[in-house]
Amino acid sequence: MPRKPMNKKDKDEFRKKLADKKEQIIRKLTDKITESKDMDSNVAQDMVDKAETSYTKEFLLSLSDGERKQLLQIDEALKRLEHGEFGVCQSCQKEIGLKRIAVIPWTPFCIDCQEKQEEELKAQ
């Protein structure tokens, strides 16, 4: 049974949830970048210190790849919200389950299509 279209209150709640998550990720990325820059400013005393500092800096910056992807997904979800496409699977065009959207509001796929995508990635 198709669910009723989202009303303004529902849209506002999802918009706030997405904006809050986006702000949280940006704050976390900013903290990592600041920490990385702080490492640059601390002059390493010997080769071991330099290697450790380089490794730690690289590790901190690599952590942000998943968060960058999530930021893009959040932006796309906000666009879908504005265009009335929020809650519709971008693959099969069926409605995404309300429980799934409540937990992962930036998801572009229903659970079935998400599982198919993950299986395809594993097969590669």
C-alpha positions in Angstrom: 0.0 0.0 0.0 1.6 3.3 -1.0 2.0 5.8 1.8 0.5 9.2 1.7 2.7 12.0 0.3 4.8 13.8 2.8 3.3 16.9 4.4 5.3 20.1 5.2 5.9 18.9 8.8 7.4 15.6 7.6 9.6 17.4 5.0 10.8 19.9 7.6 11.7 17.1 10.0 13.7 15.3 7.3 15.3 18.5 6.2 16.4 19.2 9.8 17.7 15.7 10.2 19.7 15.9 7.0 21.1 19.4 7.8 22.1 18.3 11.3 24.0 15.3 10.0 25.7 17.4 7.3 26.8 19.9 10.0 28.1 17.1 12.2 30.2 15.7 9.3 31.5 19.1 8.3 32.5 19.8 11.9 34.3 16.5 12.1 36.1 17.1 8.8 37.1 20.6 9.9 38.5 19.1 13.2 40.5 16.5 11.2 42.0 19.1 8.8 42.9 21.4 11.8 44.6 18.4 13.5 46.4 17.6 10.3 47.7 21.2 10.0 48.7 21.2 13.6 50.9 18.2 12.9 52.6 20.1 10.0 53.4 23.0 12.3 55.0 20.7 14.9 58.6 20.2 13.7 59.6 16.6 13.9 62.9 16.0 15.6 64.1 12.9 13.7 63.2 10.5 10.9 61.1 8.3 13.1 59.0 11.2 14.3 58.7 12.5 10.7 57.5 9.0 9.5 55.0 8.7 12.3 53.7 12.2 11.8 53.3 11.6 8.1 51.5 8.3 8.7 49.2 9.8 11.3 48.4 12.8 9.0 47.7 10.5 6.0 45.4 8.3 8.2 43.4 11.3 9.5 42.9 12.6 6.0 41.9 9.2 4.6 39.2 8.9 7.2 37.2 11.6 5.5 36.6 9.7 2.2 33.5 8.0 3.6 32.3 11.2 5.1 32.8 13.1 1.8 30.6 10.5 0.1 28.0 10.8 2.8 28.0 14.6 2.4 27.2 14.2 -1.3 24.4 11.7 -0.5 23.0 14.2 2.0 23.1 17.0 -0.6 21.4 14.7 -3.1 18.7 13.8 -0.6 18.0 17.5 0.1 17.6 18.0 -3.6 15.2 15.1 -3.8 13.3 16.6 -0.9 12.9 19.9 -2.7 11.8 18.2 -6.0 9.3 15.9 -4.4 11.4 12.7 -5.1 12.4 12.1 -1.5 11.6 8.6 -0.3 11.6 7.1 -3.8 14.3 4.6 -4.8 16.6 6.1 -7.4 17.0 2.6 -9.0 13.5 1.0 -9.1 11.3 4.1 -8.5 9.5 2.3 -5.6 8.9 3.9 -2.2 11.7 3.4 0.3 10.5 2.0 3.5 9.6 4.6 6.2 11.7 2.8 8.8 14.8 2.9 6.5 14.3 6.6 5.7 13.9 7.3 9.4 17.3 5.7 10.1 19.2 6.7 6.9 17.4 9.7 5.5 20.1 10.3 2.8 19.7 6.8 1.3 19.0 6.9 -2.4 17.9 3.2 -2.6 15.3 0.9 -1.1 16.7 -2.1 0.8 16.4 -4.5 -2.1 18.3 -2.2 -4.5 20.9 -1.4 -1.9 21.5 -5.1 -1.4 21.8 -5.7 -5.2 24.4 -2.8 -5.4 26.4 -4.3 -2.6 26.4 -7.7 -4.2 27.6 -6.2 -7.5 30.4 -4.4 -5.7 31.5 -7.7 -4.0 31.5 -9.5 -7.3 33.9 -7.0 -8.9 
